[in-house]
Amino acid sequence: MEIISKRLIELRKELGLSQTKLAKELGVSQDTISLWERNKSYPDAEMIIKLAKFYKVSSDYILGLED
């Protein structure tokens, strides 16, 4: 599941967002973003959908099922 962490870091950095700014946008804590990006925790299905909409990518992309 390391691909999820890598994709989340890549997408956030492409927009020039800090973990704190992204956390505010998504309504989660900065610690939550950090855990996802360090591969210590994973976003649930609802949050994957929210992330996909926020970044304008497919959930399959975030999950590493497509490039």
PDB file with one MODEL, atoms N, CA, C and O in Angstrom:
MODEL        1
ATOM      1  N   MET A   1       0.820  -1.199   0.000  1.00  0.00           N
ATOM      2  CA  MET A   1       0.000   0.000   0.000  1.00  0.00           C
ATOM      3  C   MET A   1       0.866   1.266   0.000  1.00  0.00           C
ATOM      4  O   MET A   1       0.360   2.380   0.138  1.00  0.00           O
ATOM      5  N   GLU A   2       2.157   1.077  -0.155  1.00  0.00           N
ATOM      6  CA  GLU A   2       3.062   2.213  -0.186  1.00  0.00           C
ATOM      7  C   GLU A   2       2.733   3.168  -1.336  1.00  0.00           C
ATOM      8  O   GLU A   2       3.018   4.362  -1.256  1.00  0.00           O
ATOM      9  N   ILE A   3       2.141   2.644  -2.387  1.00  0.00           N
ATOM     10  CA  ILE A   3       1.802   3.475  -3.546  1.00  0.00           C
ATOM     11  C   ILE A   3       0.824   4.593  -3.160  1.00  0.00           C
ATOM     12  O   ILE A   3       0.896   5.697  -3.699  1.00  0.00           O
ATOM     13  N   ILE A   4      -0.084   4.303  -2.234  1.00  0.00           N
ATOM     14  CA  ILE A   4      -1.035   5.339  -1.793  1.00  0.00           C
ATOM     15  C   ILE A   4      -0.271   6.500  -1.169  1.00  0.00           C
ATOM     16  O   ILE A   4      -0.529   7.662  -1.484  1.00  0.00           O
ATOM     17  N   SER A   5       0.659   6.186  -0.293  1.00  0.00           N
ATOM     18  CA  SER A   5       1.459   7.229   0.361  1.00  0.00           C
ATOM     19  C   SER A   5       2.213   8.063  -0.668  1.00  0.00           C
ATOM     20  O   SER A   5       2.218   9.292  -0.601  1.00  0.00           O
ATOM     21  N   LYS A   6       2.845   7.387  -1.614  1.00  0.00           N
ATOM     22  CA  LYS A   6       3.614   8.100  -2.640  1.00  0.00           C
ATOM     23  C   LYS A   6       2.717   9.000  -3.478  1.00  0.00           C
ATOM     24  O   LYS A   6       3.081  10.137  -3.779  1.00  0.00           O
ATOM     25  N   ARG A   7       1.553   8.496  -3.854  1.00  0.00           N
ATOM     26  CA  ARG A   7       0.641   9.301  -4.674  1.00  0.00           C
ATOM     27  C   ARG A   7       0.137  10.509  -3.900  1.00  0.00           C
ATOM     28  O   ARG A   7       0.040  11.604  -4.453  1.00  0.00           O
ATOM     29  N   LEU A   8      -0.185  10.318  -2.620  1.00  0.00           N
ATOM     30  CA  LEU A   8      -0.691  11.435  -1.823  1.00  0.00           C
ATOM     31  C   LEU A   8       0.366  12.527  -1.659  1.00  0.00           C
ATOM     32  O   LEU A   8       0.046  13.714  -1.720  1.00  0.00           O
ATOM     33  N   ILE A   9       1.607  12.135  -1.455  1.00  0.00           N
ATOM     34  CA  ILE A   9       2.696  13.112  -1.346  1.00  0.00           C
ATOM     35  C   ILE A   9       2.856  13.851  -2.670  1.00  0.00           C
ATOM     36  O   ILE A   9       2.945  15.079  -2.703  1.00  0.00           O
ATOM     37  N   GLU A  10       2.889  13.091  -3.758  1.00  0.00           N
ATOM     38  CA  GLU A  10       3.063  13.663  -5.096  1.00  0.00           C
ATOM     39  C   GLU A  10       1.959  14.670  -5.416  1.00  0.00           C
ATOM     40  O   GLU A  10       2.242  15.779  -5.868  1.00  0.00           O
ATOM     41  N   LEU A  11       0.725  14.291  -5.186  1.00  0.00           N
ATOM     42  CA  LEU A  11      -0.407  15.167  -5.498  1.00  0.00           C
ATOM     43  C   LEU A  11      -0.385  16.440  -4.654  1.00  0.00           C
ATOM     44  O   LEU A  11      -0.627  17.535  -5.161  1.00  0.00           O
ATOM     45  N   ARG A  12      -0.096  16.287  -3.379  1.00  0.00           N
ATOM     46  CA  ARG A  12      -0.052  17.459  -2.495  1.00  0.00           C
ATOM     47  C   ARG A  12       1.048  18.419  -2.924  1.00  0.00           C
ATOM     48  O   ARG A  12       0.834  19.630  -2.980  1.00  0.00           O
ATOM     49  N   LYS A  13       2.216  17.883  -3.225  1.00  0.00           N
ATOM     50  CA  LYS A  13       3.347  18.736  -3.605  1.00  0.00           C
ATOM     51  C   LYS A  13       3.119  19.393  -4.962  1.00  0.00           C
ATOM     52  O   LYS A  13       3.562  20.522  -5.176  1.00  0.00           O
ATOM     53  N   GLU A  14       2.439  18.712  -5.883  1.00  0.00           N
ATOM     54  CA  GLU A  14       2.141  19.304  -7.189  1.00  0.00           C
ATOM     55  C   GLU A  14       1.324  20.592  -7.048  1.00  0.00           C
ATOM     56  O   GLU A  14       1.461  21.517  -7.848  1.00  0.00           O
ATOM     57  N   LEU A  15       0.481  20.637  -6.027  1.00  0.00           N
ATOM     58  CA  LEU A  15      -0.328  21.840  -5.779  1.00  0.00           C
ATOM     59  C   LEU A  15       0.361  22.819  -4.831  1.00  0.00           C
ATOM     60  O   LEU A  15      -0.172  23.893  -4.547  1.00  0.00           O
ATOM     61  N   GLY A  16       1.534  22.451  -4.346  1.00  0.00           N
ATOM     62  CA  GLY A  16       2.276  23.333  -3.451  1.00  0.00           C
ATOM     63  C   GLY A  16       1.616  23.502  -2.095  1.00  0.00           C
ATOM     64  O   GLY A  16       1.738  24.554  -1.467  1.00  0.00           O
ATOM     65  N   LEU A  17       0.922  22.477  -1.643  1.00  0.00           N
ATOM     66  CA  LEU A  17       0.215  22.549  -0.362  1.00  0.00           C
ATOM     67  C   LEU A  17       1.050  21.959   0.761  1.00  0.00           C
ATOM     68  O   LEU A  17       1.761  20.973   0.565  1.00  0.00           O
ATOM     69  N   SER A  18       0.963  22.559   1.924  1.00  0.00           N
ATOM     70  CA  SER A  18       1.545  21.961   3.126  1.00  0.00           C
ATOM     71  C   SER A  18       0.564  20.917   3.655  1.00  0.00           C
ATOM     72  O   SER A  18      -0.608  20.905   3.278  1.00  0.00           O
ATOM     73  N   GLN A  19       1.050  20.056   4.518  1.00  0.00           N
ATOM     74  CA  GLN A  19       0.157  19.083   5.153  1.00  0.00           C
ATOM     75  C   GLN A  19      -0.929  19.807   5.942  1.00  0.00           C
ATOM     76  O   GLN A  19      -2.083  19.378   5.954  1.00  0.00           O
ATOM     77  N   THR A  20      -0.567  20.884   6.588  1.00  0.00           N
ATOM     78  CA  THR A  20      -1.525  21.648   7.392  1.00  0.00           C
ATOM     79  C   THR A  20      -2.633  22.240   6.525  1.00  0.00           C
ATOM     80  O   THR A  20      -3.810  22.162   6.878  1.00  0.00           O
ATOM     81  N   LYS A  21      -2.260  22.827   5.401  1.00  0.00           N
ATOM     82  CA  LYS A  21      -3.251  23.431   4.497  1.00  0.00           C
ATOM     83  C   LYS A  21      -4.179  22.359   3.931  1.00  0.00           C
ATOM     84  O   LYS A  21      -5.394  22.552   3.873  1.00  0.00           O
ATOM     85  N   LEU A  22      -3.606  21.230   3.514  1.00  0.00           N
ATOM     86  CA  LEU A  22      -4.419  20.141   2.985  1.00  0.00           C
ATOM     87  C   LEU A  22      -5.373  19.624   4.049  1.00  0.00           C
ATOM     88  O   LEU A  22      -6.544  19.367   3.769  1.00  0.00           O
ATOM     89  N   ALA A  23      -4.880  19.473   5.255  1.00  0.00           N
ATOM     90  CA  ALA A  23      -5.715  18.988   6.356  1.00  0.00           C
ATOM     91  C   ALA A  23      -6.923  19.892   6.556  1.00  0.00           C
ATOM     92  O   ALA A  23      -8.039  19.407   6.745  1.00  0.00           O
ATOM     93  N   LYS A  24      -6.709  21.194   6.515  1.00  0.00           N
ATOM     94  CA  LYS A  24      -7.821  22.148   6.666  1.00  0.00           C
ATOM     95  C   LYS A  24      -8.820  21.994   5.530  1.00  0.00           C
ATOM     96  O   LYS A  24     -10.029  22.032   5.759  1.00  0.00           O
ATOM     97  N   GLU A  25      -8.329  21.822   4.311  1.00  0.00           N
ATOM     98  CA  GLU A  25      -9.206  21.654   3.143  1.00  0.00           C
ATOM     99  C   GLU A  25     -10.081  20.412   3.268  1.00  0.00           C
ATOM    100  O   GLU A  25     -11.242  20.414   2.858  1.00  0.00           O
ATOM    101  N   LEU A  26      -9.513  19.350   3.839  1.00  0.00           N
ATOM    102  CA  LEU A  26     -10.221  18.072   3.929  1.00  0.00           C
ATOM    103  C   LEU A  26     -10.970  17.878   5.240  1.00  0.00           C
ATOM    104  O   LEU A  26     -11.761  16.943   5.370  1.00  0.00           O
ATOM    105  N   GLY A  27     -10.731  18.747   6.207  1.00  0.00           N
ATOM    106  CA  GLY A  27     -11.405  18.630   7.495  1.00  0.00           C
ATOM    107  C   GLY A  27     -10.847  17.523   8.372  1.00  0.00           C
ATOM    108  O   GLY A  27     -11.575  16.885   9.132  1.00  0.00           O
ATOM    109  N   VAL A  28      -9.533  17.303   8.255  1.00  0.00           N
ATOM    110  CA  VAL A  28      -8.856  16.317   9.102  1.00  0.00           C
ATOM    111  C   VAL A  28      -7.674  17.003   9.767  1.00  0.00           C
ATOM    112  O   VAL A  28      -7.398  18.169   9.484  1.00  0.00           O
ATOM    113  N   SER A  29      -6.981  16.305  10.635  1.00  0.00           N
ATOM    114  CA  SER A  29      -5.819  16.896  11.302  1.00  0.00           C
ATOM    115  C   SER A  29      -4.563  16.737  10.447  1.00  0.00           C
ATOM    116  O   SER A  29      -4.496  15.879   9.566  1.00  0.00           O
ATOM    117  N   GLN A  30      -3.588  17.570  10.723  1.00  0.00           N
ATOM    118  CA  GLN A  30      -2.297  17.460  10.038  1.00  0.00           C
ATOM    119  C   GLN A  30      -1.664  16.114  10.356  1.00  0.00           C
ATOM    120  O   GLN A  30      -0.995  15.529   9.503  1.00  0.00           O
ATOM    121  N   ASP A  31      -1.866  15.614  11.572  1.00  0.00           N
ATOM    122  CA  ASP A  31      -1.334  14.304  11.947  1.00  0.00           C
ATOM    123  C   ASP A  31      -1.905  13.196  11.073  1.00  0.00           C
ATOM    124  O   ASP A  31      -1.202  12.244  10.735  1.00  0.00           O
ATOM    125  N   THR A  32      -3.165  13.315  10.709  1.00  0.00           N
ATOM    126  CA  THR A  32      -3.792  12.322   9.833  1.00  0.00           C
ATOM    127  C   THR A  32      -3.101  12.308   8.477  1.00  0.00           C
ATOM    128  O   THR A  32      -2.784  11.241   7.951  1.00  0.00           O
ATOM    129  N   ILE A  33      -2.867  13.491   7.908  1.00  0.00           N
ATOM    130  CA  ILE A  33      -2.171  13.582   6.617  1.00  0.00           C
ATOM    131  C   ILE A  33      -0.781  12.964   6.743  1.00  0.00           C
ATOM    132  O   ILE A  33      -0.344  12.217   5.868  1.00  0.00           O
ATOM    133  N   SER A  34      -0.102  13.278   7.820  1.00  0.00           N
ATOM    134  CA  SER A  34       1.241  12.747   8.051  1.00  0.00           C
ATOM    135  C   SER A  34       1.235  11.221   8.132  1.00  0.00           C
ATOM    136  O   SER A  34       2.105  10.568   7.557  1.00  0.00           O
ATOM    137  N   LEU A  35       0.271  10.657   8.832  1.00  0.00           N
ATOM    138  CA  LEU A  35       0.176   9.195   8.939  1.00  0.00           C
ATOM    139  C   LEU A  35      -0.054   8.556   7.573  1.00  0.00           C
ATOM    140  O   LEU A  35       0.545   7.527   7.261  1.00  0.00           O
ATOM    141  N   TRP A  36      -0.910   9.156   6.763  1.00  0.00           N
ATOM    142  CA  TRP A  36      -1.151   8.631   5.414  1.00  0.00           C
ATOM    143  C   TRP A  36       0.127   8.677   4.594  1.00  0.00           C
ATOM    144  O   TRP A  36       0.464   7.712   3.907  1.00  0.00           O
ATOM    145  N   GLU A  37       0.836   9.792   4.663  1.00  0.00           N
ATOM    146  CA  GLU A  37       2.022   9.969   3.837  1.00  0.00           C
ATOM    147  C   GLU A  37       3.205   9.138   4.327  1.00  0.00           C
ATOM    148  O   GLU A  37       4.126   8.867   3.557  1.00  0.00           O
ATOM    149  N   ARG A  38       3.194   8.739   5.575  1.00  0.00           N
ATOM    150  CA  ARG A  38       4.262   7.879   6.103  1.00  0.00           C
ATOM    151  C   ARG A  38       3.881   6.402   6.056  1.00  0.00           C
ATOM    152  O   ARG A  38       4.599   5.555   6.587  1.00  0.00           O
ATOM    153  N   ASN A  39       2.758   6.096   5.425  1.00  0.00           N
ATOM    154  CA  ASN A  39       2.317   4.713   5.250  1.00  0.00           C
ATOM    155  C   ASN A  39       2.021   4.031   6.594  1.00  0.00           C
ATOM    156  O   ASN A  39       2.207   2.824   6.747  1.00  0.00           O
ATOM    157  N   LYS A  40       1.557   4.831   7.559  1.00  0.00           N
ATOM    158  CA  LYS A  40       1.224   4.307   8.891  1.00  0.00           C
ATOM    159  C   LYS A  40      -0.273   4.113   9.057  1.00  0.00           C
ATOM    160  O   LYS A  40      -0.722   3.420   9.970  1.00  0.00           O
ATOM    161  N   SER A  41      -1.044   4.729   8.167  1.00  0.00           N
ATOM    162  CA  SER A  41      -2.493   4.667   8.190  1.00  0.00           C
ATOM    163  C   SER A  41      -2.966   4.931   6.770  1.00  0.00           C
ATOM    164  O   SER A  41      -2.205   5.427   5.939  1.00  0.00           O
ATOM    165  N   TYR A  42      -4.220   4.602   6.493  1.00  0.00           N
ATOM    166  CA  TYR A  42      -4.763   4.794   5.156  1.00  0.00           C
ATOM    167  C   TYR A  42      -6.093   5.527   5.226  1.00  0.00           C
ATOM    168  O   TYR A  42      -6.861   5.345   6.171  1.00  0.00           O
ATOM    169  N   PRO A  43      -6.364   6.356   4.222  1.00  0.00           N
ATOM    170  CA  PRO A  43      -7.677   7.007   4.190  1.00  0.00           C
ATOM    171  C   PRO A  43      -8.767   5.965   3.941  1.00  0.00           C
ATOM    172  O   PRO A  43      -8.554   4.995   3.214  1.00  0.00           O
ATOM    173  N   ASP A  44      -9.930   6.173   4.548  1.00  0.00           N
ATOM    174  CA  ASP A  44     -11.046   5.247   4.303  1.00  0.00           C
ATOM    175  C   ASP A  44     -11.651   5.545   2.935  1.00  0.00           C
ATOM    176  O   ASP A  44     -11.260   6.504   2.270  1.00  0.00           O
ATOM    177  N   ALA A  45     -12.593   4.727   2.528  1.00  0.00           N
ATOM    178  CA  ALA A  45     -13.187   4.838   1.188  1.00  0.00           C
ATOM    179  C   ALA A  45     -13.787   6.224   0.952  1.00  0.00           C
ATOM    180  O   ALA A  45     -13.602   6.808  -0.116  1.00  0.00           O
ATOM    181  N   GLU A  46     -14.496   6.744   1.932  1.00  0.00           N
ATOM    182  CA  GLU A  46     -15.112   8.065   1.797  1.00  0.00           C
ATOM    183  C   GLU A  46     -14.047   9.142   1.573  1.00  0.00           C
ATOM    184  O   GLU A  46     -14.235  10.050   0.764  1.00  0.00           O
ATOM    185  N   MET A  47     -12.934   9.034   2.292  1.00  0.00           N
ATOM    186  CA  MET A  47     -11.861  10.022   2.159  1.00  0.00           C
ATOM    187  C   MET A  47     -11.117   9.857   0.834  1.00  0.00           C
ATOM    188  O   MET A  47     -10.650  10.844   0.265  1.00  0.00           O
ATOM    189  N   ILE A  48     -11.001   8.642   0.342  1.00  0.00           N
ATOM    190  CA  ILE A  48     -10.363   8.430  -0.976  1.00  0.00           C
ATOM    191  C   ILE A  48     -11.185   9.155  -2.044  1.00  0.00           C
ATOM    192  O   ILE A  48     -10.625   9.785  -2.941  1.00  0.00           O
ATOM    193  N   ILE A  49     -12.491   9.066  -1.944  1.00  0.00           N
ATOM    194  CA  ILE A  49     -13.360   9.760  -2.896  1.00  0.00           C
ATOM    195  C   ILE A  49     -13.174  11.271  -2.763  1.00  0.00           C
ATOM    196  O   ILE A  49     -13.080  11.981  -3.765  1.00  0.00           O
ATOM    197  N   LYS A  50     -13.122  11.752  -1.539  1.00  0.00           N
ATOM    198  CA  LYS A  50     -12.930  13.185  -1.298  1.00  0.00           C
ATOM    199  C   LYS A  50     -11.580  13.653  -1.856  1.00  0.00           C
ATOM    200  O   LYS A  50     -11.493  14.714  -2.473  1.00  0.00           O
ATOM    201  N   LEU A  51     -10.537  12.859  -1.636  1.00  0.00           N
ATOM    202  CA  LEU A  51      -9.213  13.183  -2.157  1.00  0.00           C
ATOM    203  C   LEU A  51      -9.219  13.201  -3.683  1.00  0.00           C
ATOM    204  O   LEU A  51      -8.655  14.106  -4.299  1.00  0.00           O
ATOM    205  N   ALA A  52      -9.854  12.207  -4.288  1.00  0.00           N
ATOM    206  CA  ALA A  52      -9.913  12.129  -5.751  1.00  0.00           C
ATOM    207  C   ALA A  52     -10.611  13.360  -6.329  1.00  0.00           C
ATOM    208  O   ALA A  52     -10.154  13.928  -7.321  1.00  0.00           O
ATOM    209  N   LYS A  53     -11.695  13.761  -5.722  1.00  0.00           N
ATOM    210  CA  LYS A  53     -12.400  14.959  -6.190  1.00  0.00           C
ATOM    211  C   LYS A  53     -11.559  16.218  -5.977  1.00  0.00           C
ATOM    212  O   LYS A  53     -11.500  17.088  -6.847  1.00  0.00           O
ATOM    213  N   PHE A  54     -10.919  16.306  -4.832  1.00  0.00           N
ATOM    214  CA  PHE A  54     -10.089  17.473  -4.523  1.00  0.00           C
ATOM    215  C   PHE A  54      -8.949  17.616  -5.529  1.00  0.00           C
ATOM    216  O   PHE A  54      -8.690  18.706  -6.039  1.00  0.00           O
ATOM    217  N   TYR A  55      -8.271  16.499  -5.809  1.00  0.00           N
ATOM    218  CA  TYR A  55      -7.125  16.521  -6.715  1.00  0.00           C
ATOM    219  C   TYR A  55      -7.509  16.376  -8.192  1.00  0.00           C
ATOM    220  O   TYR A  55      -6.663  16.511  -9.077  1.00  0.00           O
ATOM    221  N   LYS A  56      -8.789  16.101  -8.447  1.00  0.00           N
ATOM    222  CA  LYS A  56      -9.276  15.907  -9.821  1.00  0.00           C
ATOM    223  C   LYS A  56      -8.556  14.742 -10.512  1.00  0.00           C
ATOM    224  O   LYS A  56      -8.116  14.847 -11.657  1.00  0.00           O
ATOM    225  N   VAL A  57      -8.452  13.631  -9.778  1.00  0.00           N
ATOM    226  CA  VAL A  57      -7.916  12.384 -10.312  1.00  0.00           C
ATOM    227  C   VAL A  57      -8.903  11.286  -9.948  1.00  0.00           C
ATOM    228  O   VAL A  57      -9.845  11.518  -9.190  1.00  0.00           O
ATOM    229  N   SER A  58      -8.691  10.100 -10.482  1.00  0.00           N
ATOM    230  CA  SER A  58      -9.577   8.987 -10.139  1.00  0.00           C
ATOM    231  C   SER A  58      -9.129   8.348  -8.820  1.00  0.00           C
ATOM    232  O   SER A  58      -7.966   8.444  -8.427  1.00  0.00           O
ATOM    233  N   SER A  59     -10.056   7.712  -8.170  1.00  0.00           N
ATOM    234  CA  SER A  59      -9.698   6.971  -6.961  1.00  0.00           C
ATOM    235  C   SER A  59      -8.748   5.831  -7.322  1.00  0.00           C
ATOM    236  O   SER A  59      -7.888   5.469  -6.518  1.00  0.00           O
ATOM    237  N   ASP A  60      -8.892   5.265  -8.514  1.00  0.00           N
ATOM    238  CA  ASP A  60      -7.969   4.217  -8.963  1.00  0.00           C
ATOM    239  C   ASP A  60      -6.544   4.733  -9.031  1.00  0.00           C
ATOM    240  O   ASP A  60      -5.609   3.996  -8.718  1.00  0.00           O
ATOM    241  N   TYR A  61      -6.359   5.983  -9.433  1.00  0.00           N
ATOM    242  CA  TYR A  61      -5.025   6.569  -9.467  1.00  0.00           C
ATOM    243  C   TYR A  61      -4.439   6.636  -8.049  1.00  0.00           C
ATOM    244  O   TYR A  61      -3.292   6.247  -7.830  1.00  0.00           O
ATOM    245  N   ILE A  62      -5.215   7.120  -7.113  1.00  0.00           N
ATOM    246  CA  ILE A  62      -4.740   7.222  -5.730  1.00  0.00           C
ATOM    247  C   ILE A  62      -4.383   5.839  -5.184  1.00  0.00           C
ATOM    248  O   ILE A  62      -3.395   5.682  -4.467  1.00  0.00           O
ATOM    249  N   LEU A  63      -5.200   4.840  -5.531  1.00  0.00           N
ATOM    250  CA  LEU A  63      -4.968   3.486  -5.039  1.00  0.00           C
ATOM    251  C   LEU A  63      -3.865   2.743  -5.787  1.00  0.00           C
ATOM    252  O   LEU A  63      -3.502   1.628  -5.414  1.00  0.00           O
ATOM    253  N   GLY A  64      -3.334   3.359  -6.839  1.00  0.00           N
ATOM    254  CA  GLY A  64      -2.256   2.737  -7.589  1.00  0.00           C
ATOM    255  C   GLY A  64      -2.721   1.707  -8.604  1.00  0.00           C
ATOM    256  O   GLY A  64      -1.927   0.886  -9.064  1.00  0.00           O
ATOM    257  N   LEU A  65      -4.008   1.742  -8.959  1.00  0.00           N
ATOM    258  CA  LEU A  65      -4.544   0.783  -9.910  1.00  0.00           C
ATOM    259  C   LEU A  65      -4.404   1.262 -11.349  1.00  0.00           C
ATOM    260  O   LEU A  65      -4.599   0.485 -12.284  1.00  0.00           O
ATOM    261  N   GLU A  66      -4.067   2.538 -11.530  1.00  0.00           N
ATOM    262  CA  GLU A  66      -3.821   3.083 -12.865  1.00  0.00           C
ATOM    263  C   GLU A  66      -2.774   4.172 -12.752  1.00  0.00           C
ATOM    264  O   GLU A  66      -2.558   4.753 -11.689  1.00  0.00           O
ATOM    265  N   ASP A  67      -2.130   4.431 -13.882  1.00  0.00           N
ATOM    266  CA  ASP A  67      -1.091   5.470 -13.918  1.00  0.00           C
ATOM    267  C   ASP A  67      -1.640   6.796 -14.381  1.00  0.00           C
ATOM    268  O   ASP A  67      -0.898   7.775 -14.468  1.00  0.00           O
TER     269      ASP A  67
ENDMDL
END
